[in-house]
C-alpha cells in the first residue's frame, strides 16, 4: 500500500504557509478557531472562527496574533478580516456560564459552536493550542497557532476585538473596576478594586482571587457565585459579601451563548494600550 504524499509547508509562505499547504492537498476551506478572555477573572469568554479565501484576497494586511497588535491595529485588521473572510462567527460565553460549567468545557463548546456557525462549512480546522473534537472534519491543534496560521490569527483578532468592546461597555456599567483599561485581567489596579469594592456581577466567582474577595473562597468552584446581589444607588450593581439575602440580579443565572456573524459591531472608543494581555502575559 502506497503512503500518501507528504504535505510540504513552505517556510517562505510565512503566516499563510500551513493553510496553503492544506489547500494544495485539496482542503480549500481551512477554518481557524481561537478564544479571548481565558485568563481574565471578569467578563465573558469569547471564541471566534474564520475562513480566509485562497489567493491574494485571503492575505489580510497587518494580520498577526492579536496579542502582538495595538488596539488601533487590531481594529483595522478586524475590519479587513470581516471584509475578506469567506465566513466568520463569534460566540460569547458570559461569566455566569463559565462559573456554572467550568472554563475548559465552555472554551471547547464555544469553539465548536463558532465553527458550526460558519456559513461556509470548513473542510479542515486549525485550533490554537489544544484539539477540539466532535467537529466532523479533520483538524489539527497548532502550538502558538495564532502566530503560525493566518486563519487562527484572524479568529484571534475577531475574538479579542469583540471582547475588548464588551469590556469597554461593561466599564460604563461598573466604573469602579477599570475594565476599559485591563479588560478584566488581573492587574494590581484590578486587584485593589476587588479588595475595595468586592466582585461585581461580571466577575468569575470560580476564580480563586474573586472567590477570596467575595468571602466565598472555601466553597467549591461552581458553588462560589452568589445567587443574589445587593443593589446600590451607584451606576454599578456590586456584590456585597456581607449581605445575607440581597435582591436577585435579573438574568444572573441564565448563562446563554450568543453568536455574531456578518454584522460588524460599532468600534469602541480608543482606550489606549491594554495594560493586561492574554493570560500568558500576566
C-alpha positions, 0 to 999 in steps of 0.5 A: 500500500502506497503512503500518501504524499507528504504535505510540504509547508513552505517556510517562505509562505510565512503566516499563510504557509500551513493553510496553503499547504492544506489547500494544495492537498485539496482542503480549500476551506481551512477554518481557524478557531481561537478564544479571548478572555481565558485568563481574565477573572471578569467578563465573558469568554469569547471564541471566534472562527474564520475562513480566509479565501485562497489567493491574494484576497485571503492575505489580510494586511497587518494580520498577526496574533492579536496579542502582538497588535495595538488596539488601533491595529487590531481594529483595522485588521478586524475590519479587513478580516470581516471584509475578506473572510469567506465566513466568520462567527463569534460566540460569547460565553458570559461569566455566569456560564463559565462559573456554572460549567467550568472554563475548559468545557465552555472554551471547547463548546464555544469553539465548536459552536463558532465553527458550526456557525460558519456559513461556509462549512470548513473542510479542515480546522486549525485550533490554537493550542489544544484539539477540539473534537466532535467537529466532523472534519479533520483538524489539527491543534497548532502550538502558538497557532495564532502566530503560525496560521493566518486563519487562527490569527484572524479568529484571534483578532475577531475574538479579542476585538469583540471582547475588548468592546464588551469590556469597554461597555461593561466599564460604563456599567461598573466604573469602579473596576477599570475594565476599559483599561485591563479588560478584566485581567488581573492587574494590581489596579484590578486587584485593589478594586476587588479588595475595595469594592468586592466582585461585581456581577461580571466577575468569575466567582470560580476564580480563586482571587474573586472567590477570596474577595467575595468571602466565598473562597472555601466553597467549591468552584461552581458553588462560589457565585452568589445567587443574589446581589445587593443593589446600590444607588451607584451606576454599578450593581456590586456584590456585597459579601456581607449581605445575607439575602440581597435582591436577585440580579435579573438574568444572573443565572441564565448563562446563554451563548450568543453568536455574531456573524456578518454584522460588524459591531460599532468600534469602541472608543480608543482606550489606549494600550491594554495594560493586561494581555492574554493570560500568558502575559500576566 
